[in-house]
Structure formats: C-alpha cells, structure tokens
Amino acid sequence: MGCSSCSGGGGVPNGCRNNGSCGNGGCNKLTVFDWLANMRLPNDQVPFDCVEVRFKNGRKEFFRNVNNLPLAVGDTVAVEASPGHDIGVVSVIGELVRVQMRKKKVTEDSEDVKKLYRKATQKDIDKWQEARDREHDTMHRSREIALKLGLKMKLSDVEFQGDGSKATFYYTADERVDFRQLIKDLAGAFSVRIEMRQIGARQEAARLGGIGSCGRELCCSTWLTDFRSVNTSAARYQQLSLNPQKLAGQCGKLKCCLNYELDSYMDALKVFPDTNVRLKTKQGEAFFQKMDIFSGRMWYSYTTNPQHFIQVTVESVKEVIESNKRNEIPLTLDEYIEETKQVVVEDYTNVVGQDSLTRFDQPKNKSKKRRNNKSRNKNNRNRNAKKPS
C-alpha cells in the first residue's frame, strides 16, 4: 500500500515511485528523521517496546508493542481504540520514541499508551480504505445538518476510525455550542458513534493545508508542531506596517513566521538608542521617524518641518544625545549627515563578440542609400561630359 498523501491508486505512490511503503520513512507531513537508526544498543539493553503511530493529518499517538512484533517504519498496524481498533502507520521506532515521549511529556506507564495488536491484514486495510472513502460525503452531509440546526460552528474535517465504528468531527467555534441534537442527528444519519472535538484556527489550517503568501506550503501543515503565540509587537520590532491583511495567515491569526527572525531583530536593536528621545539642536527639536536596522541608520525630522527626513547613523544619534545630556546643543543635524557611496553596478559586457539582439528591429537608413545613388549618378554625368565627341 502506498503513502496516504502521495498514493495515486494501485499501491504505487506518485511522489517517490516506490512500490509499497516509502523507503525513506514516509513522505507524509511531520515525518520524523530517525537519527538513531544506525546506532546499536548495548548487549544488556532491551529495545524500547513503544512505537509512534501516525494517523490522518499528522495525528500521532504512542502504543505499546506487547507482542514484540518486528516492526519497521511505514508498516500499517492495527492498534487499540475506544471502542474497537484503529489503523495507522508506524512513524518512529526504537529509542527515538523514548525521546519523543519525553518531549511530549508522556510517561511510559501512562494510561494514554494503549496496545498495538498486530500488523494490519489485507482485510483490515480494505475496511480502513472504505471508511476513509466515506469521509468526503460525510463532511458535506454533516455541514448541511449543522446548518439546518442553526449552530454557530464550522465543521472543518471528519476522521473515521479504522474499523468504521466511530467518526470524529473537528470543528471551530467562537462561542460555546450546544451540539447534543447535532450528535443525535449525525448518529442517525451515519449509524456510527460520534465524537466532537473542538480545535483552534491554527489547528484547522494545519489540517486543511494550503499555500502561503511566500509561495510555499503552510508551515503548520508540513513541519511546525508547536504553535507559539504571535503578538503585534513582533511586527513592530521588525518595522513592519500593521496591516492585518498582510500580517494575517490563512487561519485569520498573525503569521507564525513573524517569530522566526524576531531574535535577530532583537539582537540588532540592542545597539540602537531610545526612539522616544528627541534630539535638541539650535535649529529645533528633531523626532524619530524610521530606521533601517541592519544598515544602522535612522531618520529624524524637525518638529517645524516633519516632511523633511534627515538620515543619520546610530553613532551620530548617540553622540547628539550625549551632547544634550551635557547641555551642549549642536547647530543642526545636517552636519552629521554622511555621504553615502553609490554602488556602481557593472553593465553587461559583450565578452563573446555578439551583436545586439535588437539590431534587426531598427529600420534601414534609406536616406543614406539615396545620397549614395545621387553622388554616383553625378559622377557618371561628369565622366560622360568630359569624353570627346
């Protein structure tokens, strides 16, 4: 069976062209690289008996291999569920599972770690595929039912259990929703056990996926696992305009990528003076307008002429501030302006001796031809006139 994200039918994945499970551990999102795969355990150490199993849309859980089955990354297994059993794909095995459990604060003797029954048979896989084929139609039908009930909620995704006995509906809502009647209607329509699970806007975008404004696939649906809070102060520190349309992602919240370069900007801002301090000169007071963090330049304007920007370096601003503290007032800020060197961009040089590509686009010079013809005819007449009769 091919990967769930790139399989095109027939058990042959379209992406990696590997007949069966992916040879590199899976091409699904949030795949973990097993950097401990080539390391052997000491002779007296027993292999870790827990494995990490991946389900739809990157949902992962830990299960205990009670039967000591020989498992490999990419194996389809049947695991314990409530009720019945579920079908998933093994994503991590070995000692790296212990590291992942410690990272997610799951203890080895926790009740959340359920049993792994067996490797999935062909019958289990067929039943699992039938359940997954029902998810698309179930989603449209459930949205119609919720709309008729007038509930202020958005059903974003549905996930059927591997044995088809339970369906989990993921929804987002701004307020508390009473969905007791909705559960009764869904259970009567689909004849399965219903579970409602509320998720946030970021989790919804991660499950649905999409393309960001940068042209790449969303970070939350590919590799980002922890969603940290993003504040507008991150945009202010990076001197970005507070435009909600540009700063918000597909989830409607501030983009997670605003935090990626924030530390670099914070380190660079340590050498800048306080922007609330005004510079006193004999020409008047100057207030801060904007800055270029990585070039180390700041722009100030006089209170009497705020439209005129004066560009000075950070060192010059610090020098003026220290002078003001000593009650020394410089004449004007213009004396601190440094001439910026213009970078000369070398033009294209014809190193291979090729002519211009537009040489045929220019019209031919017909006047030159006419002038040459006139002079030639005049010379012929003069020659004929000199010949004796």
C-alpha positions as CSV (number, residue, x, y, z in Angstrom):
1,M,0.0,0.0,0.0
2,G,1.3,3.4,-0.9
3,C,1.6,6.5,1.2
4,S,-1.7,8.2,2.1
5,S,-0.5,11.6,0.9
6,C,1.0,10.7,-2.5
7,S,-0.7,7.4,-3.4
8,G,-2.4,7.5,-6.8
9,G,-4.1,4.2,-6.5
10,G,-2.9,0.6,-7.2
11,G,-0.4,0.7,-4.3
12,V,2.2,2.8,-6.3
13,P,3.0,6.2,-4.8
14,N,3.2,9.0,-7.3
15,G,5.8,11.0,-5.5
16,C,8.6,8.7,-4.7
17,R,7.7,5.9,-7.2
18,N,8.4,3.2,-4.5
19,N,6.2,0.2,-4.8
20,G,5.0,-0.2,-1.3
21,S,5.8,1.9,1.7
22,C,8.2,4.8,1.3
23,G,11.8,3.8,1.5
24,N,12.8,7.0,3.3
25,G,10.3,6.6,6.1
26,G,7.2,8.2,4.5
27,C,6.5,11.3,2.5
28,N,3.7,12.5,4.8
29,K,3.9,15.8,6.6
30,L,5.6,16.0,10.1
31,T,7.8,13.0,9.3
32,V,10.5,12.5,12.0
33,F,14.0,11.7,10.9
34,D,15.3,8.8,12.9
35,W,18.9,9.9,13.7
36,L,19.3,6.9,16.0
37,A,18.5,4.3,13.3
38,N,22.2,3.3,12.6
39,M,23.2,3.1,16.3
40,R,23.2,-0.3,18.0
41,L,22.1,-0.8,21.6
42,P,24.4,-2.2,24.2
43,N,24.2,-6.0,24.6
44,D,22.5,-5.9,28.0
45,Q,19.8,-3.3,27.0
46,V,16.3,-4.4,25.9
47,P,14.8,-2.5,22.9
48,F,12.1,0.0,23.8
49,D,8.7,-1.6,23.4
50,C,6.7,1.6,22.5
51,V,6.2,2.9,18.9
52,E,4.8,6.0,17.5
53,V,1.9,5.6,15.0
54,R,0.7,8.3,12.6
55,F,-2.9,8.7,11.6
56,K,-4.8,11.1,9.4
57,N,-3.5,14.7,9.0
58,G,-0.4,14.1,11.1
59,R,-2.2,13.0,14.3
60,K,0.3,10.8,16.3
61,E,-0.1,8.6,19.3
62,F,2.1,6.2,21.2
63,F,1.4,2.5,21.5
64,R,3.0,-0.4,23.3
65,N,4.2,-3.4,21.3
66,V,3.0,-6.0,23.8
67,N,3.6,-8.9,21.4
68,N,7.2,-7.9,20.4
69,L,6.3,-7.8,16.7
70,P,9.2,-7.0,14.3
71,L,8.1,-3.5,13.1
72,A,9.6,-1.1,10.7
73,V,8.8,2.5,9.8
74,G,6.0,2.5,7.3
75,D,4.2,-0.7,8.5
76,T,0.5,-0.5,8.7
77,V,-0.7,-1.7,12.1
78,A,-3.9,-2.3,14.0
79,V,-4.0,-0.6,17.4
80,E,-6.3,-0.3,20.3
81,A,-9.1,2.3,20.2
82,S,-12.1,3.2,22.2
83,P,-14.1,1.3,21.1
84,G,-12.8,-1.3,18.6
85,H,-9.5,-0.8,16.8
86,D,-7.9,1.7,14.6
87,I,-5.5,1.5,11.7
88,G,-2.3,3.7,11.4
89,V,1.2,3.8,10.0
90,V,4.3,3.3,12.1
91,S,6.3,6.6,12.1
92,V,9.0,6.1,14.7
93,I,10.5,3.0,16.4
94,G,13.4,2.4,18.8
95,E,15.0,4.7,21.3
96,L,13.8,7.8,19.4
97,V,10.3,7.0,20.7
98,R,11.5,7.5,24.2
99,V,12.9,10.9,23.3
100,Q,9.6,11.8,21.6
101,M,7.6,10.7,24.7
102,R,9.8,12.7,27.0
103,K,9.3,15.8,24.7
104,K,5.6,15.5,24.7
105,K,5.5,14.7,28.5
106,V,4.1,11.2,28.1
107,T,5.3,8.7,30.7
108,E,5.9,5.0,29.8
109,D,3.3,3.7,32.3
110,S,0.7,6.2,31.3
111,E,-2.9,5.1,30.5
112,D,-2.7,7.0,27.3
113,V,-0.2,4.5,25.9
114,K,-2.5,1.8,24.5
115,K,-1.7,-1.6,23.0
116,L,-0.6,-2.4,19.5
117,Y,-2.4,-5.5,18.4
118,R,-0.9,-6.7,15.1
119,K,0.2,-5.8,11.7
120,A,-2.8,-4.9,9.6
121,T,-4.1,-7.6,7.3
122,Q,-5.5,-7.0,3.9
123,K,-9.0,-7.2,5.3
124,D,-8.2,-4.5,7.8
125,I,-6.7,-2.3,5.1
126,D,-9.7,-2.7,2.8
127,K,-12.1,-1.9,5.6
128,W,-10.0,1.1,6.6
129,Q,-10.0,2.4,3.0
130,E,-13.7,2.0,2.8
131,A,-14.1,4.1,5.9
132,R,-11.8,6.8,4.5
133,D,-13.7,7.0,1.2
134,R,-16.8,7.9,3.2
135,E,-15.2,11.0,4.8
136,H,-15.8,13.4,1.9
137,D,-19.5,12.7,1.6
138,T,-19.9,12.6,5.3
139,M,-18.4,16.1,5.7
140,H,-20.8,17.7,3.2
141,R,-23.8,15.9,4.7
142,S,-22.8,16.9,8.3
143,R,-22.4,20.5,7.3
144,E,-26.0,20.5,5.9
145,I,-27.3,19.1,9.2
146,A,-25.4,21.7,11.3
147,L,-26.7,24.5,9.0
148,K,-30.3,23.4,9.4
149,L,-29.9,23.4,13.2
150,G,-28.6,26.9,13.1
151,L,-25.4,26.2,15.1
152,K,-22.7,28.8,15.1
153,M,-19.9,26.4,14.3
154,K,-17.8,25.3,11.4
155,L,-17.1,21.6,10.7
156,S,-13.7,21.6,9.2
157,D,-12.8,17.9,9.0
158,V,-14.0,14.3,9.8
159,E,-11.9,11.3,10.6
160,F,-13.3,7.7,10.6
161,Q,-11.8,5.1,12.8
162,G,-10.0,2.2,11.1
163,D,-12.9,-0.3,11.8
164,G,-15.5,2.2,10.7
165,S,-17.3,2.2,14.1
166,K,-16.6,5.8,15.1
167,A,-16.3,9.2,13.4
168,T,-14.5,12.2,14.9
169,F,-15.7,15.6,13.8
170,Y,-13.4,18.5,14.1
171,Y,-15.0,21.9,14.4
172,T,-14.2,25.5,15.2
173,A,-16.4,27.9,17.1
174,D,-16.1,31.3,18.7
175,E,-18.7,30.7,21.4
176,R,-20.0,27.7,23.4
177,V,-22.1,25.4,21.2
178,D,-24.8,23.0,22.3
179,F,-24.4,20.2,19.8
180,R,-26.4,17.5,21.6
181,Q,-29.1,17.5,19.0
182,L,-26.4,17.5,16.3
183,I,-24.8,14.3,17.7
184,K,-28.2,12.6,17.6
185,D,-28.8,13.6,14.0
186,L,-25.3,12.6,12.9
187,A,-25.6,9.2,14.6
188,G,-28.9,8.6,13.0
189,A,-27.6,9.6,9.6
190,F,-24.4,7.7,9.5
191,S,-25.0,4.9,12.0
192,V,-21.7,5.3,13.8
193,R,-20.5,6.6,17.2
194,I,-20.0,10.3,17.0
195,E,-17.2,12.3,18.8
196,M,-17.0,16.1,18.6
197,R,-13.6,17.7,19.0
198,Q,-13.0,21.4,19.1
199,I,-9.8,22.8,17.5
200,G,-8.3,26.3,17.1
201,A,-8.0,28.3,14.0
202,R,-4.3,27.4,13.6
203,Q,-5.0,23.7,14.0
204,E,-7.7,23.9,11.4
205,A,-5.3,25.5,8.9
206,A,-2.8,22.8,9.7
207,R,-5.3,20.0,9.0
208,L,-6.6,21.6,5.8
209,G,-3.3,22.8,4.4
210,G,-2.7,25.3,1.7
211,I,-0.2,27.7,0.1
212,G,1.1,30.7,2.0
213,S,1.8,34.2,0.7
214,C,5.5,33.1,0.3
215,G,4.5,30.6,-2.3
216,R,5.4,27.6,-0.1
217,E,3.2,25.1,1.6
218,L,2.0,26.2,5.1
219,C,4.5,25.6,7.9
220,C,1.8,24.3,10.2
221,S,0.8,21.6,7.8
222,T,4.4,20.5,6.9
223,W,6.8,20.7,9.9
224,L,5.5,23.1,12.6
225,T,4.3,21.1,15.6
226,D,4.1,23.7,18.4
227,F,2.0,26.9,18.0
228,R,3.5,29.7,19.9
229,S,1.6,33.0,20.5
230,V,2.3,35.7,18.0
231,N,1.9,39.4,19.1
232,T,1.8,42.6,17.1
233,S,4.9,43.6,19.0
234,A,6.8,41.2,16.8
235,A,5.8,43.2,13.7
236,R,6.7,46.5,15.5
237,Y,10.2,45.3,16.3
238,Q,10.7,44.3,12.7
239,Q,9.5,47.7,11.4
240,L,6.6,46.2,9.6
241,S,3.4,48.1,8.8
242,L,0.5,46.9,11.0
243,N,-1.7,45.9,8.1
244,P,-3.9,42.9,9.1
245,Q,-4.3,41.8,5.5
246,K,-0.6,41.3,5.2
247,L,0.2,40.1,8.6
248,A,-2.6,37.5,8.9
249,G,-2.3,34.0,7.6
250,Q,-5.0,31.7,6.2
251,C,-6.1,30.9,9.7
252,G,-7.0,34.6,10.3
253,K,-4.4,34.9,13.0
254,L,-1.0,36.5,12.9
255,K,1.5,34.6,10.8
256,C,3.7,32.2,12.7
257,C,6.7,33.2,10.6
258,L,6.8,36.6,12.4
259,N,8.6,34.9,15.2
260,Y,11.3,33.3,13.0
261,E,13.5,36.3,12.6
262,L,12.4,38.2,15.8
263,D,15.5,37.1,17.8
264,S,17.8,38.5,15.1
265,Y,16.0,41.8,15.1
266,M,16.0,42.0,18.9
267,D,19.8,41.5,19.0
268,A,20.3,44.2,16.3
269,L,18.1,46.6,18.2
270,K,20.3,46.5,21.3
271,V,22.8,49.0,19.8
272,F,20.0,51.5,18.9
273,P,19.2,54.4,21.2
274,D,15.7,55.0,22.6
275,T,13.5,56.3,19.8
276,N,11.4,58.3,22.2
277,V,14.3,60.7,23.0
278,R,14.2,63.9,20.9
279,L,17.4,65.5,19.6
280,K,17.9,69.1,20.5
281,T,19.6,71.4,18.1
282,K,19.8,75.2,17.6
283,Q,17.6,74.7,14.6
284,G,14.9,73.0,16.6
285,E,14.0,69.6,18.1
286,A,14.1,66.5,15.9
287,F,11.9,63.5,16.5
288,F,12.3,59.9,15.3
289,Q,10.7,58.8,12.0
290,K,12.0,55.4,11.0
291,M,15.1,53.2,11.0
292,D,17.0,50.7,8.9
293,I,18.1,48.1,11.4
294,F,20.7,46.2,9.6
295,S,22.4,49.2,7.9
296,G,22.5,51.1,11.2
297,R,20.7,54.2,10.0
298,M,18.0,56.4,11.5
299,W,15.8,59.1,10.1
300,Y,14.7,62.2,12.0
301,S,12.6,65.2,11.2
302,Y,12.3,68.7,12.8
303,T,9.0,69.5,14.5
304,T,8.8,72.6,12.3
305,N,9.3,70.6,9.1
306,P,8.1,67.0,9.6
307,Q,8.0,66.2,5.9
308,H,11.8,66.6,5.6
309,F,13.7,63.4,6.6
310,I,17.3,63.6,7.8
311,Q,19.4,60.4,7.6
312,V,22.0,59.9,10.3
313,T,23.9,56.9,11.6
314,V,23.3,55.3,15.0
315,E,26.7,56.6,16.3
316,S,25.8,60.2,15.3
317,V,22.4,59.9,17.2
318,K,24.2,58.6,20.3
319,E,26.7,61.5,20.0
320,V,23.9,64.1,19.9
321,I,22.1,62.5,22.8
322,E,25.3,62.6,24.9
323,S,25.9,66.2,23.9
324,N,22.3,67.1,25.0
325,K,23.0,65.4,28.4
326,R,26.0,67.7,28.9
327,N,23.8,70.7,27.9
328,E,25.7,71.0,24.6
329,I,23.4,71.8,21.7
330,P,24.8,71.3,18.2
331,L,24.0,73.7,15.5
332,T,22.0,71.4,13.2
333,L,21.7,67.7,12.3
334,D,22.9,68.3,8.8
335,E,26.5,68.4,9.9
336,Y,26.1,64.7,11.0
337,I,24.9,63.6,7.5
338,E,27.4,61.3,5.9
339,E,27.7,61.0,2.2
340,T,26.5,57.5,1.0
341,K,28.7,55.9,-1.5
342,Q,26.8,54.9,-4.6
343,V,27.4,51.3,-5.6
344,V,28.4,51.2,-9.3
345,V,26.6,48.3,-11.0
346,E,28.7,47.0,-13.8
347,D,26.8,46.9,-17.1
348,Y,26.7,43.8,-19.3
349,T,29.9,43.4,-21.3
350,N,29.9,41.7,-24.6
351,V,32.6,39.1,-23.9
352,V,31.9,36.8,-26.8
353,G,31.6,39.4,-29.6
354,Q,27.9,39.0,-30.2
355,D,26.0,41.9,-31.8
356,S,22.9,43.4,-30.3
357,L,19.8,41.3,-30.3
358,T,17.7,44.3,-31.4
359,R,19.8,45.1,-34.4
360,F,17.1,43.9,-36.8
361,D,14.4,45.9,-35.1
362,Q,15.8,49.2,-36.3
363,P,14.6,50.5,-39.7
364,K,17.1,50.6,-42.5
365,N,18.6,54.0,-43.3
366,K,17.1,54.7,-46.8
367,S,18.3,58.3,-47.0
368,K,21.9,57.2,-47.0
369,K,21.2,54.9,-49.9
370,R,19.6,57.8,-51.9
371,R,22.5,60.1,-51.2
372,N,25.0,57.5,-52.4
373,N,22.9,56.9,-55.6
374,K,22.8,60.7,-56.3
375,S,26.5,61.1,-55.9
376,R,27.1,58.0,-58.2
377,N,24.8,59.4,-60.9
378,K,26.5,62.8,-60.7
379,N,29.9,61.3,-61.2
380,N,28.7,59.3,-64.2
381,R,27.4,62.5,-65.8
382,N,30.7,64.3,-65.3
383,R,32.6,61.5,-66.9
384,N,30.3,61.5,-69.9
385,A,30.6,65.3,-70.3
386,K,34.5,65.1,-70.4
387,K,34.5,62.5,-73.2
388,P,35.2,64.0,-76.7
389,S,32.5,63.8,-79.2
